[in-house]
C-alpha cells in the first residue's frame, strides 16, 4: 500500500511542476498532518507552515478557544504568505503546544524557504459560517487545496486523543482527555462538517484534490482531483 506521505510528496512535486506556489492541506485533528509536514520538509524543497503557528501569543490567546475562528493572527498570516509568494521565503512564528501547561504559546521564529509553501490545518479552506468570513482572503491566496477525509467525524475524536497521549508520553505538556473532547466538540459545534467541509469537495471554489483515509489514517486509494 502506498503511504499517505508518498502520495502527498508526489502531489507536491506535481503541483510545483505546474507552477503552483502556495498550497493548502485541510486535515482533521489527529490525522497526522503535522507529522506529514515535518517529514515532507526533509524530503522535498517544501516549506511547511501550520495554521497553529499563527495562534495569538499568550495572554491574548486566552480570549479564544484554541483552534476556533478568531484564535489566529490573520494579518500576520496574510503577510507571511505574501512574502513567500514574492520572495520564496518568509519569517513565521513558532507555536509550541506544550508551553503554558498545555495551552501553548509562541516561541521564537523560523525562516520558511522552498519552491512551495504548504499551509496545513484542520480548517484550511473551510467556509460556510460567518465566523470564517475573515479567513476567506487567506484561502484565496492558495493555488490548490488537498483534503484528507476521515472515514467519519466520530473517528476524529479518537485520533486527537491518541495524538495528545503521544505528546504526553514524549514529555511535553498535553491536553487532558476532557479538554480534548471539549475542544473537538466545540470545533465541530461552531464549524459543522456539513456546512464548512462538505462543500469543499461538493462545490469547490479553487483547484481541489482529496484523499480518503481509513480508520488507521491510511489512504483508501490515490489522491483524486475534485476540481
C-alpha positions as CSV (number, residue, x, y, z in Angstrom):
1,X,0.0,0.0,0.0
2,X,1.3,3.4,-0.9
3,X,1.6,5.6,2.2
4,X,-0.1,8.9,2.7
5,X,3.3,10.6,2.9
6,X,4.4,9.2,-0.5
7,X,1.1,10.4,-2.1
8,X,1.5,13.8,-0.5
9,X,5.1,14.0,-1.7
10,X,4.1,13.2,-5.3
11,X,1.2,15.7,-5.2
12,X,3.6,18.5,-4.1
13,X,6.1,17.6,-6.9
14,X,3.3,17.7,-9.5
15,X,1.9,21.0,-8.2
16,X,5.4,22.6,-8.3
17,X,5.8,21.3,-11.8
18,X,2.5,23.0,-12.7
19,X,3.9,26.3,-11.4
20,X,1.9,26.5,-8.2
21,X,3.5,28.2,-5.2
22,X,1.2,28.1,-2.1
23,X,-0.9,25.0,-1.3
24,X,-3.3,24.2,1.5
25,X,-3.7,20.9,3.4
26,X,-7.0,20.5,5.2
27,X,-6.9,17.6,7.6
28,X,-8.9,16.7,10.7
29,X,-7.5,16.8,14.2
30,X,-5.1,13.9,15.0
31,X,-4.8,12.8,11.3
32,X,-1.0,13.2,11.4
33,X,-0.9,16.3,9.3
34,X,1.9,17.9,11.4
35,X,4.0,14.7,11.2
36,X,3.4,14.6,7.4
37,X,4.5,18.2,7.1
38,X,7.7,17.5,9.1
39,X,8.6,14.5,7.0
40,X,7.8,16.3,3.8
41,X,10.3,19.1,4.6
42,X,13.1,16.6,5.0
43,X,12.4,15.0,1.6
44,X,11.5,18.0,-0.7
45,X,12.2,21.6,-1.1
46,X,8.9,22.5,0.6
47,X,8.3,24.9,3.4
48,X,5.5,23.8,5.7
49,X,3.6,26.1,7.9
50,X,0.9,25.1,10.4
51,X,-2.1,27.2,10.9
52,X,-1.5,26.5,14.6
53,X,1.7,28.6,14.4
54,X,-0.4,31.6,13.8
55,X,-2.3,31.4,17.1
56,X,-2.2,34.6,19.0
57,X,0.5,34.6,21.7
58,X,-0.4,34.4,25.4
59,X,-2.1,36.1,27.1
60,X,-4.1,37.3,24.1
61,X,-4.9,33.7,23.2
62,X,-6.8,33.2,26.4
63,X,-9.6,35.3,24.9
64,X,-10.3,32.5,22.4
65,X,-10.6,28.7,22.4
66,X,-7.6,27.5,20.6
67,X,-8.4,26.3,17.1
68,X,-11.7,28.1,16.7
69,X,-12.1,31.1,14.3
70,X,-10.6,34.2,15.9
71,X,-7.7,32.4,17.6
72,X,-5.4,33.1,14.6
73,X,-3.4,36.2,13.8
74,X,-4.7,36.6,10.3
75,X,-2.9,39.9,9.4
76,X,0.4,38.2,10.2
77,X,-0.5,35.0,8.2
78,X,-1.5,37.1,5.2
79,X,1.8,38.9,5.3
80,X,3.7,35.6,5.6
81,X,2.0,34.2,2.5
82,X,2.5,37.4,0.6
83,X,6.2,37.5,1.4
84,X,6.7,33.8,0.4
85,X,4.9,34.3,-2.9
86,X,7.0,37.4,-3.7
87,X,10.4,36.3,-2.4
88,X,10.3,32.5,-2.0
89,X,11.0,32.9,1.7
90,X,9.3,34.4,4.8
91,X,9.7,34.6,8.6
92,X,6.9,32.9,10.6
93,X,6.3,32.4,14.3
94,X,6.6,29.1,16.0
95,X,3.8,27.9,18.3
96,X,4.7,25.3,20.9
97,X,1.6,23.4,22.3
98,X,3.5,22.1,25.3
99,X,4.0,25.6,26.8
100,X,1.6,27.3,29.2
101,X,0.6,24.0,30.8
102,X,-0.6,22.6,27.5
103,X,-2.4,25.7,26.4
104,X,0.5,26.6,24.2
105,X,2.4,29.8,23.3
106,X,4.6,31.3,20.7
107,X,8.4,30.6,21.0
108,X,10.7,32.3,18.5
109,X,10.5,32.5,14.7
110,X,11.8,30.4,11.8
111,X,12.6,31.1,8.2
112,X,10.4,29.4,5.6
113,X,12.3,28.7,2.3
114,X,11.4,26.5,-0.6
115,X,9.9,26.0,-4.0
116,X,6.5,25.5,-2.4
117,X,4.8,26.6,0.8
118,X,2.3,24.1,2.3
119,X,-0.2,25.6,4.8
120,X,-1.7,22.8,6.9
121,X,-4.5,23.0,9.4
122,X,-7.8,21.5,10.4
123,X,-9.9,24.3,8.9
124,X,-7.7,25.4,6.0
125,X,-10.1,26.3,3.1
126,X,-13.2,26.0,5.3
127,X,-16.2,28.3,4.7
128,X,-19.9,28.4,5.3
129,X,-20.4,30.2,8.6
130,X,-19.9,34.0,9.3
131,X,-17.0,33.4,11.7
132,X,-15.0,32.1,8.8
133,X,-15.5,35.1,6.6
134,X,-12.3,36.8,7.7
135,X,-10.4,33.7,6.6
136,X,-11.6,33.8,3.0
137,X,-8.9,36.3,2.0
138,X,-6.3,33.9,3.2
139,X,-7.8,30.9,1.4
140,X,-7.9,32.9,-1.8
141,X,-4.1,33.1,-1.7
142,X,-3.9,29.3,-2.1
143,X,-3.1,27.8,-5.5
144,X,-4.5,24.5,-4.6
145,X,-6.1,22.6,-1.7
146,X,-5.8,18.9,-0.6
147,X,-8.4,17.5,1.7
148,X,-7.7,14.5,3.9
149,X,-11.1,13.0,4.5
150,X,-11.7,10.8,7.6
151,X,-14.0,7.8,7.4
152,X,-16.3,9.6,9.8
153,X,-16.1,12.6,12.0
154,X,-16.7,10.4,15.0
155,X,-13.2,9.0,14.4
156,X,-11.7,12.5,14.7
157,X,-12.1,12.5,18.5
158,X,-10.2,9.2,18.9
159,X,-7.4,10.4,16.6
160,X,-7.0,13.6,18.6
161,X,-6.9,11.7,21.9
162,X,-4.2,9.5,20.5
163,X,-2.2,12.5,19.4
164,X,-2.3,14.1,22.8
165,X,-1.4,10.8,24.5
166,X,1.7,10.6,22.3
167,X,2.7,14.1,23.2
168,X,2.3,13.4,26.9
169,X,4.5,10.2,26.5
170,X,7.2,12.3,24.9
171,X,7.3,14.5,28.0
172,X,5.6,17.6,26.6
173,X,2.6,19.3,28.0
174,X,-0.7,18.0,26.6
175,X,-4.4,18.5,27.0
176,X,-6.4,16.1,29.1
177,X,-9.0,13.8,27.6
178,X,-11.7,16.1,28.9
179,X,-10.0,19.1,27.3
180,X,-9.6,17.3,24.0
181,X,-13.3,16.3,24.0
182,X,-14.4,19.9,24.7
183,X,-12.1,21.3,22.0
184,X,-13.2,18.9,19.3
185,X,-16.9,19.2,20.2
186,X,-16.6,23.0,20.3
187,X,-14.8,23.0,16.9
188,X,-17.5,21.0,15.1
189,X,-20.2,22.7,17.0
190,X,-19.0,26.1,15.6
191,X,-18.0,24.7,12.3
192,X,-20.4,21.9,11.3
193,X,-18.9,19.5,8.9
194,X,-21.9,19.5,6.5
195,X,-21.7,23.3,6.3
196,X,-17.9,24.0,6.4
197,X,-16.2,21.0,5.0
198,X,-18.5,19.0,2.7
199,X,-18.8,22.0,0.3
200,X,-15.0,21.8,-0.2
201,X,-15.4,18.7,-2.3
202,X,-19.1,19.2,-3.3
203,X,-18.7,22.8,-4.5
204,X,-15.0,23.6,-4.6
205,X,-14.0,27.2,-5.3
206,X,-10.3,26.7,-6.0
207,X,-8.3,23.8,-7.5
208,X,-9.0,20.9,-5.1
209,X,-7.9,17.3,-4.5
210,X,-9.0,14.8,-1.9
211,X,-7.5,11.7,-0.2
212,X,-9.9,9.4,1.7
213,X,-8.5,7.7,4.8
214,X,-9.4,4.6,6.6
215,X,-9.7,4.2,10.4
216,X,-5.9,3.8,10.7
217,X,-5.3,7.0,8.8
218,X,-4.1,5.1,5.8
219,X,-5.2,6.0,2.2
220,X,-8.1,4.1,0.7
221,X,-6.8,4.9,-2.8
222,X,-5.0,7.6,-4.8
223,X,-5.3,11.3,-4.5
224,X,-8.3,12.3,-6.6
225,X,-9.0,15.5,-8.5
226,X,-12.2,17.2,-7.3
227,X,-12.0,20.4,-9.3
